[in-house]
Amino acid sequence: FSLFLFPISVISVSVLPLNLFHLISPTAVHATNWNRYNIAFKNGSRHLNRGNYQKAVEFFNEAIGIYNKDPGAYYNRGLANQELGNHLDAVDDFKKSMTMDGKMYKGNTHNNIGWSYSQLEDYDNALIHLNKAISIKSDEGSYYNNRGNVYINQEKWEKALKDYETAKGKYLRKKENIDEYFYSDIGYIYFN
C-alpha cells in the first residue's frame, strides 16, 4: 500500500467540500493519472455547478474510471444523476460514497438517498434514510421538509404538518429562504 496525499484544493468544491488529508491506495497512482483525474473531477464539478448535469456525469465517469477510490466523485455524480431524474443511479452513487468513507456528509447523503427514493415513490426506503439523516443532524430543515413530503404522499397529515412546522422553525433560525412551494404544501396539508 502506498500513502497518497490529496491536495485539499483539488476536492474542495462548493458542492462537496471534503476535508480529506490522505487516502491509502492499493496501487501507486502515477502523476499523469492524478493529473487526468484532477482535470476530470474539476470539469465534473464545474458542470455540476453550472447545471450541465449530463456533462457532469460524463466527467465524473471519467474521473472514476481513472481513480475509483474517491467518495467525492461518486457523491457528486449522484447529485448530477438526481438532477437528471436518474434516481436509481443516484441512490447507487450515494451508497457507494458512504461505503468508501463512513464519515463523509452522512446526514446529507442519507437525505439525498431518501429524496431519490421518494421520487421513485418508494416511501418506506425514503423514510429509513430521512430518519437516519435527522438522527445524524437534527438541525437541518430540509431533512424535515423532505420527510414531511413523504408523509404527504402517504396521507399522514399530522406527521406531515409536524415536520413542516419543524422545518419552518429550522429554516427561520438559520435565516434560510422558504419558497412558495413550502407554503403551498402546508396549505395542502390543512386542506386535507
N, C-alpha and C positions, 0 to 999 in steps of 0.2 A: 504494500500500500504506500502510496506517496501522498504527502500532505500538499494540498492545493489551496492557495490563498486567493480569495475573491477580492478584488478591489471594491470597496463599498460603492463607489460611484457607478460601477457597471450595473449593479442590480438595484440601485436606488432610483426608482421612478415614481412618479406621482401616483400611479395606480397601485403599485406594490412596493412600498419602501421596506425592503428587507434589511436586516441588520446582522448578516452572517459574516463572520470573520474568516471562517475556513470550513472546508468540507474535506472528507477523506475520500479519495478516488481510488478505485481498484486498478485503474490503468493510468499511466502517465499521460498527461494532457500536454501536447506539444503547442508551442506558441502560435503556430499557424492555425491550429484548430481552435485555440482560445480566441484568437482574433476573429475568426469566422463566426464563432459562437456569439461573441460580443456584438458584432455587427448585426447578426440576425436578431438577437434579443432586443437590441436598441431599436431596430427597424420595426419589430413587432410592437414594442411599447409605443413608439411614435404613432403608428397606425391605429393602435387601440385608443390612444388619447384623442386622435382626430376623428374617430368614429368610422374608420375604414376597417370594419371588423373582419371581412373576408381576407384582406391583405394581412391583417394582424395574425390571423390563424395560420396563413401560409408561412409567415416569417417565424412564428413560434414553432411550427412543424419543423422548419429548417434548423432552428436552434436545438430542438430536442433531438433531431437526427444527428447533430454534431456532438451534443453532450446531454444525455438524458438523466442526469442526476440532480438537476436544479429544480426544486419545487416551484420557484417563481415562474418558470416558463410554463409549467402546467397550469398554475393558478391563473396567470394572465390569459392563456389560451382558453381556459374555462370562462373567463369574463367575456372574451370575444364570442365564444360559442353561445353563451347565454344571450348576448345581444342579437345574434343571428337567429335565435329561436331553436338552436340545436341543443335542447336541454339535456338529453341523454348524454351527449358528448361532454357537455359542461359538467354534469354530475361526475362522470368518469375522471375528468381532468381535476376537479376539486378534490375528489377522494384520493387520487394519485398524489397530489401535492401534500395531502395530510400524512400519507404513509411514508413520505420521504423526510418530512420534518414535522414531528408532532407538535411543535410549539408555534408554527407559523400561522398567525392570524386565525386560530382555531374558531373563534366566535364568528368572524366574518365568513370563513369558509363554510361552517355549518349553516349560517344564514343563507349563503348563496346556494348551497345544495337544497335547503328547504324551499327556497323560492323557485328553483328549477323544478323540483318535484310538484310544487303547487301549480306551475304552468302545465305540467303533464297530467294534472288532476289526480295525482297520487297523494292524497291528503294525509294518509297515515304516515308515510315516509316523510312528508313535508313537516308534520308536527314533531316527529322524532328529532329531526335536525334543528328545527327552530327552537324547540325546548332546550336542546343542547347549547345552542348559541346563547340563549337567555341565561342558562345556568353558568356559562363561562363569563359573559359580560352583560350584566343586567341593566346597564345604564344606556344602552343603545335603543333609541326609539324605533328605528327601522325594524329591529327584530320583532318587537311587539306589533308593529304595523303589519308586517308580513304574516305573523301568526293570526292576527285579527282577521286578515283577509282570508286565510284558510277557514277560520270559524264561520265567516260569512258564507263561503261556499258550502260549508257543511250545515248551514242554517242553525248554528249555535249562537243565537243572537246575544245572549247575556255575556258569554265569554268574549265574543267579538267586541262588544261595546267596552267591556273592561280593558281589553288590550288596546283599543283605540284611545281610550282615555289615558291609559298609562303612557302610550306612545306620545300623545299630545303633551303631557307634562314633561317628558324627557326632551322632546323637541324644543319646547319653550325654554327649559332650563339651559339648554346649550345654544339658544338663540338660532336654531335651525329653521329654515323656511318650511311652512306647511302649505302644500298646494291644494287646489280646489278639489282634486280627486279624493283627498283625505276627508274633507268635509262632506263630500258627496257620499262617501262610504258610510260616514256616521249618520247622515240623513237616511240612507237606505236601511241601516240597522233599525233606526227609530220607526221607519215606515212599516217594517215587518214585526 
